[in-house]
Amino acid sequence: MKNDYGYKICYKLKGKKRLKVYLVTNRYDGAVWDVRWYETHSPPDRKTGKPIENATWLILPIKTLIEYKWRWRGCPF
């Protein structure tokens, strides 16, 4: 799967409709590895610090240049 802008790893809690972006990455194989890890080891929520449990993890492509610039605006590297 080829995408020039990257991928976002999102999760949706059981019983909720809203998707939340957890991580942005450039590589699809890295995104697949992260999702497999998150399914077995619950990562902490960024605001509360509590583990994210009962979540469905998704890999979605970043489709536009505008979204790409917005998603990577706070990137530390």
C-alpha positions as CSV (number, residue, x, y, z in Angstrom):
1,M,0.0,0.0,0.0
2,K,1.6,3.3,-1.1
3,N,0.7,6.6,0.3
4,D,2.9,9.8,-0.1
5,Y,1.5,11.6,3.0
6,G,1.6,8.8,5.7
7,Y,-0.9,7.1,8.0
8,K,-2.8,7.8,11.1
9,I,-3.5,5.2,13.8
10,C,-6.9,5.8,15.2
11,Y,-9.0,4.0,17.8
12,K,-12.7,3.9,18.6
13,L,-13.9,2.8,22.0
14,K,-16.7,0.2,22.2
15,G,-20.1,1.9,22.3
16,K,-18.7,5.2,20.9
17,K,-18.9,6.7,17.4
18,R,-16.0,9.0,17.4
19,L,-12.5,8.1,16.1
20,K,-9.5,9.5,18.0
21,V,-6.1,9.8,16.3
22,Y,-3.4,8.2,18.5
23,L,-0.3,8.2,16.3
24,V,0.9,9.5,12.9
25,T,3.5,7.6,11.0
26,N,5.2,7.5,7.6
27,R,5.4,3.8,7.0
28,Y,2.5,1.3,6.6
29,D,4.4,-1.6,8.0
30,G,5.3,0.4,11.1
31,A,1.6,1.3,11.5
32,V,0.6,-2.4,11.3
33,W,3.2,-3.3,13.9
34,D,2.0,-0.5,16.2
35,V,-1.7,-1.7,15.9
36,R,-0.7,-5.3,16.7
37,W,1.1,-4.1,19.7
38,Y,-1.7,-1.8,20.9
39,E,-4.2,-4.7,20.6
40,T,-2.2,-6.8,23.1
41,H,-0.7,-4.0,25.3
42,S,-3.1,-1.2,26.1
43,P,-1.4,2.1,25.6
44,P,-2.2,5.0,28.0
45,D,-4.6,7.8,27.0
46,R,-2.7,11.0,26.3
47,K,-4.8,13.2,28.5
48,T,-5.8,11.0,31.4
49,G,-3.0,8.4,31.5
50,K,-5.4,5.5,31.9
51,P,-5.0,2.5,29.7
52,I,-7.1,2.4,26.5
53,E,-9.1,-0.8,26.8
54,N,-12.0,-2.2,24.7
55,A,-10.9,-0.3,21.6
56,T,-10.9,-1.0,17.9
57,W,-7.7,0.1,16.2
58,L,-7.7,1.3,12.6
59,I,-5.0,2.4,10.1
60,L,-6.2,5.3,7.9
61,P,-4.3,7.0,5.2
62,I,-3.6,10.7,5.2
63,K,-5.2,11.7,1.9
64,T,-4.6,15.4,1.4
65,L,-1.6,17.8,1.7
66,I,-3.7,20.0,4.0
67,E,-4.3,17.2,6.4
68,Y,-0.7,16.1,6.1
69,K,0.5,19.6,7.2
70,W,-2.0,19.8,10.0
71,R,-1.2,16.3,11.4
72,W,2.6,16.8,11.3
73,R,2.5,20.4,12.7
74,G,3.7,19.4,16.2
75,C,6.1,16.7,15.2
76,P,9.2,16.8,17.4
77,F,11.6,15.6,14.7
